[in-house]
Amino acid sequence: METEQDSGDVTRAHSLAREIFAGVANKWALLIINVLGARTLRFTELRDEIEGISHKMLTQTLRGLERDGVVHRTVHATVPPRVEYRLTGAGAELLATVNGMCAWTRRHLDGIEAARRRFDARDG
C-alpha cells in the first residue's frame, strides 16, 4: 500500500511524483513551458516556435501539461474555434526552474561540447 509520503517520492517506481516529474521533465514539455513564458499563444503559434515538434506530439504534451495543472487551455466560441494556451500559477512557478536550466545550459555549453568530444574520441 502506497502511503501519502510515498506518492510524493520521485524515487518510488509507482509514485504520483515520479509520474508528474516524467510529464514535465521531457524536452517537449520544457520547450512548451519556456515558449509560453508569460504569454498566451494559440496552438499554431506554439508549433511555429518549437522547431521539430509534430502536431501529434504538441497535442499530447499540451494535454498532459493541462492534466497536471501546468497549462490552461481556453476555447473561444468562434468559427472556427480559437484555442489558446497559457501557463497556470504552477506553470509560471515551474518556468523559473526551466529558465534556470536554460541558463545553466548556455553557461556550460562549451564545456559540455568539449566533454562530449573527449568522450567520443575515447570510445571511437
N, C-alpha and C positions, 0 to 999 in steps of 0.2 A: 504494500500500500504506500503510495507516494504521499508524503507529508507536504504541508504548505511550504516548509523550508526547502524541501527537495525540488518543488516546482520552480523555485527561483534560482536554482543552482545550475549554471550553464555546463558544468562538468558532468551532470547526470544525463544519461542517454535519452531518457524519455521526459525530460523536464520541459515545462512550458517556456522557461527562459531560453533554453537551447533552441527551441522551435522559433521563437521570436528573433533570437540572435541570428539564426540562419537566414531568416527572411529579410533582415535589414543589412546584414553584413555580406552582401554579394555585390558584384561590380555594377549590375544594372540598378539595384536599389540605391546604392551610394551615389551613382551618377544622377539619378532622378532627384534625389534629395538635394544634391548640390545644385542642379539646374533650377529647381523650383525656388530655392532660397526664400526670399521674401515676396516672390511674385506668384501670381495666379496665371496659369498657362492652359491653353487648350491642348488636346491630345496631339494634334498635328504639329503644334509649336514645340512640344516636348520631343516628339520624334525627330523633328528637324534639327534640334540642338544636340541630340545624342547620336553621334555618328556610329553606325553599325548595329543599332538596335532594330530588331524586326517589329512589325506591328503586333505579332503574337506575343513576343517577349515583353514589350511595353505594356500590353494589356494585362498579362499575367502578373507582372511586377506591380503595376498600379493597384490591381485588385488585392494583392497580398498586403501592400502598404496601407490600403484603405481598411482592410480587415483588422490590421493591427493598430489602427488609430493614428497612423503617421501622416497619411494623406487624406484630405477631404475632397470628395467629388461632388460637384454641383451640376445638375442637369437643368438647363433653361428650356422652358416650353416654347420653343420656336420651331419653325420648319425650314431646314432640317434642324433637329435638336442640337443645341450647343452644350458641350460638356467641358467643364473647367476643373482644374486640379490645383490645390494649394496645400501647403503644409499645415497640419494642426499645431496646437501648442506643443505636443510631444514631438512632432516632427521638427518644429523650429528649434527645440532644445537639442534634438539629435543633430541638427545642422551644424551646431558648434563643434561637435565631435568630428563630423565629416570634414568640415573646413580645416580642422586641426590635422586630420590625416592627409588632406591635400597639401597643406603647408609642409608637413613632415616629408612627403614625397618630393616636393620641389627642393627642399633643403638638402636632401640626401641623394638626389638623382644621380649626380656624378659618381658618388661613392658606390652606389648600387650598381651602376653600369660597370665600374671598374671591378667590383667583386664578381659580377657575372662573367666578365671576360677572363678573369683569373680562374674561376671555377670551370668554365667551359674549356679553357686551354689545358687544364689539368686532366679533365676527363676525355679530351679529344684524342 
